[in-house]
Amino acid sequence: MCGIVGYIGTQKAKPILINGLLRLEYRGYDSAGIATIENNVIKNIKNKGRVNDLLSIPEIETLDGTIGIGHTRWATHGKPSSTNSHPHLDNSNTFAVVHNGIIENYAELRKDLENKGYKFLSETDTEVIPNLIHYFFSNSSLTGEMKFLNAVNEACKLLVGSFALEILCSLYPNSMLVVRKDSPLVIGTSQTENYISSDIPAILSFTKDFYLLNDLEFAYLTRDTVKFFDNNLNQISKNTTSIEWNATAAEKDGFEDFMLKEIFEQPKSIRETIGSHINGKCVINDLNISKEYLESINKIFIVACGTAMHAGLACKSVLEQICEISTEVDIASEFRYRNPLINEKTLCIFISQSGETADTIAALKLAKERGSKTIAISNVIGSSISREADYTIYTHAGPEIAVASTKAYTSQIMILNILALYFAQILERNLDKVEALKQELLEVPNKVEQCLKLANEVKEFANKVYKEKDIFFLGRGIDYSSSLEASLKLKEISYIHSEAYAAGELKHGPIALIENDITVVALITVPYLVEKSISNIQEVITRGAKTLIITNQDLGNKTFDKIIRIPEASEYVSPILSIIPMQLFAYYISKEKGLDVDKPRNLAKSVTVE
Ligand code: M6R
């Protein structure tokens, strides 16, 4: 999705904006642009293509201002082109705006502005914003900063949809305004400089102190001050939040790609996620959940998108078996529109690495409206989801930059297991199993280290099959949910068509797709399902499939093409282990195909629009 950066300080803005935009590249984009102010004139350079392409536009040399805004665009309204790229200016070139989000009523606003004599150059929804601001500004009798603020506030009142905005005004060359609604934006601050970004890692090398804006709060920035206003333009105060991540956490640190680095970071990210949660007992501080409440609920919903949803699927059984609470896992974009049966007897858990996924946030708002208690699991401190939920539990995976989620997934499974144990302790249910699983969770980082040692074996098999057009994944029970995640990983970074099936479903249709030499990957980690799984795999072998088996079981002398042996674990923990070779499998196939592993086509790291 779009990324925005901003700078106001004593240094030249251009290199800082370019640096920030490069760090936001992972979010996915097709155009980029920056604008600065010098001598009360806005200079604006933008084009379709990569951030580095901006540097070859000769006029960029003339951007010397110490205040500026920048944008990477992920096209929604209008194709990628120079005209459609941000920043967008109003007709008088007084206001420059970058926008992340979608203005749903832009067509109507555009028509009104056209009737007032405004002309539009682009096909975007964003271009209405600078012109609306200009309209309110030129019709205002206010003076000073309130005139600028008021015009932006009046414009925002008319916008339906989501937006994170940075606004420059040539008449206010020493200030910048920002506002957000349902779209991410953070303000990094230091004594003589202020920074804006869509997310923390992009400006982490400049500061560790951040202000977080709530919906429809405005920040009026100068070089050394930040003032905050609500949408009645009353001044409000805010404290900074200090972020523990260090800047190198957002660097490749010697690895070829962020994805590989993040795969190999998993022993550490899982250890940090366990943190102080397992200390004698399982503890989740600040989660004010009583035994009476847990006894009163009849259902847990886990709601999320993509990989985060797969983490939910991987943990359905631990909540059901250890806590004895019926648990349903739902896709956020379905949940929000399917009128789910939720009330005060349902506990809803929302998982989001970024904490900014539009569908997950909307689902959370729905659950709250219907009286359900809500818990968010997020990797980003202060993210939108954490501000909406009744409670937030953070995974401490560190910044995840690669679009394909790896370390966030395994940390999400870890934290859900800990949460299940915490609930079971409160409910005093299955305490012997709680104790056993608690011990097992502590051993997971070491077992993940063992899985990472399988990298070369996995690479060898990946290099044999990287030219395939289709690869199928099979699993039963918990291995089915891991197969779904393995298949998602493969398709998003290798562009190989892939499906995951519950192995028992094969005969009900998918087996028709199996033909000579096709690759089938099977996950077999549940002891009581081994024989059943093997029968299913024999069926595909009989039809000529090449097979890769990921297992923690002794499968004897079967005729598989390759067996990758992972450490033994219970079915609650095995999804963390079995996914490691599958992440590596997807990674090595993508590399062998020469693809951009970290920034796969058409995908964005955080999906902040519907
Ligand atoms: O930030 P979130 O966890 O809410 O993101 C959810 C999905 O968009 C995300 O997991 C996506 O499926 C990844 N690209 C998977 O690798």
Boltz pocket constraint, residues with backbone or C-beta under 6 A from the ligand:
constraints:
  - pocket:
      binder: B
      contacts: [[A, 305], [A, 306], [A, 307], [A, 308], [A, 351], [A, 352], [A, 353], [A, 354], [A, 355], [A, 356], [A, 357], [A, 360], [A, 403], [A, 404], [A, 405], [A, 406], [A, 488], [A, 489], [A, 492], [A, 603], [A, 604], [A, 605], [A, 606], [A, 607]]
      max_distance: 6.0
